[in-house]
Amino acid sequence: MLSAAILMVSGCAGDKPAAEKGSDETETATTADPTHGGWWCVEHAIPEEECSMCSASYAKACKEKGDWCEEHNRAESQCFICDASQAEKYVKLYEAKYGKKPPAATE
């Protein structure tokens, strides 16, 4: 287990991240953006404009529609805790845009 952790930390240290290779689109999609200005919410693995955990207005709209998980404080349709299969629609959106699987949620 310790070996795996060491490999994860040092495995790609010599490679430049894709963002440094000049791809603005990759940087927006995979780099945590504290301003939430990119297309993809890295923390929650959902398009930023649809993230009920980051967007108060989107959360409000979800609550008004009755699409809310009180237990996990997010849209029911985005509650991957209650129903992991809910994530699949967002994975497909990301794959359609970037041609690869999305980065794992950080939160």
C-alpha positions in Angstrom: 0.0 0.0 0.0 2.8 2.4 0.9 4.5 1.6 -2.5 1.3 2.5 -4.3 1.0 5.8 -2.5 4.6 6.6 -3.3 4.0 5.8 -7.0 0.9 8.0 -7.1 2.7 10.9 -5.6 5.9 10.7 -7.8 4.6 8.8 -10.8 4.4 11.6 -13.3 6.7 14.2 -11.7 8.8 14.4 -14.8 5.9 15.1 -17.2 4.4 18.5 -17.7 0.7 18.7 -16.9 -1.5 19.1 -20.0 -2.3 22.6 -18.9 1.4 23.6 -19.3 1.5 22.1 -22.7 -0.8 24.8 -24.0 -4.3 23.3 -23.8 -6.7 25.8 -22.2 -9.6 23.4 -22.5 -7.8 20.7 -20.6 -6.8 23.2 -17.9 -10.4 24.3 -17.5 -11.7 20.8 -17.3 -9.2 19.2 -14.9 -7.7 21.9 -12.7 -9.5 22.9 -9.6 -10.8 26.5 -10.2 -11.6 28.2 -7.0 -13.5 30.9 -8.9 -15.7 28.2 -10.5 -15.2 29.8 -13.9 -14.6 26.6 -15.9 -17.0 24.3 -17.6 -16.5 21.4 -15.3 -16.8 21.4 -11.5 -13.8 19.4 -10.5 -14.9 19.1 -6.9 -18.3 17.5 -7.7 -17.8 16.0 -11.2 -20.7 17.9 -12.8 -20.8 20.8 -15.3 -20.2 24.0 -13.3 -23.5 25.7 -14.3 -25.5 22.6 -13.2 -23.7 22.1 -9.9 -26.2 22.3 -7.1 -23.5 22.2 -4.5 -21.7 25.3 -5.9 -24.4 27.3 -7.5 -27.0 28.8 -5.1 -29.3 29.7 -7.9 -29.2 26.2 -9.4 -29.7 24.7 -5.9 -32.7 27.0 -5.4 -34.2 25.9 -8.8 -33.7 22.2 -7.9 -35.4 22.7 -4.5 -38.4 24.5 -6.2 -38.8 21.5 -8.5 -38.6 19.1 -5.6 -35.3 17.7 -6.8 -33.4 17.9 -3.5 -31.7 15.4 -1.2 -32.0 16.8 2.3 -29.7 14.2 3.7 -26.7 15.1 1.5 -27.6 18.8 0.7 -27.6 18.6 -3.1 -30.0 18.0 -6.0 -31.4 14.5 -5.8 -30.5 14.1 -9.5 -26.9 14.8 -8.5 -26.8 12.7 -5.3 -24.2 10.1 -6.3 -24.2 9.1 -2.6 -27.8 7.8 -2.7 -27.6 6.6 -6.3 -24.2 6.3 -7.9 -25.8 5.6 -11.3 -26.9 9.3 -11.4 -23.2 10.2 -12.2 -23.4 8.4 -15.6 -25.2 11.2 -17.4 -22.5 13.6 -16.3 -19.8 11.2 -17.4 -21.4 11.0 -20.8 -21.5 14.8 -21.1 -17.8 15.1 -20.3 -16.9 12.3 -22.7 -18.9 13.9 -25.4 -17.0 17.2 -24.9 -13.5 15.9 -24.3 -13.4 12.3 -25.6 -12.2 10.8 -22.4 -13.5 10.0 -18.9 -13.8 12.9 -16.5 -11.4 13.3 -13.5 -12.7 11.8 -10.3 -14.6 14.2 -8.0 -12.3 15.7 -5.4 -15.1 16.2 -2.8 
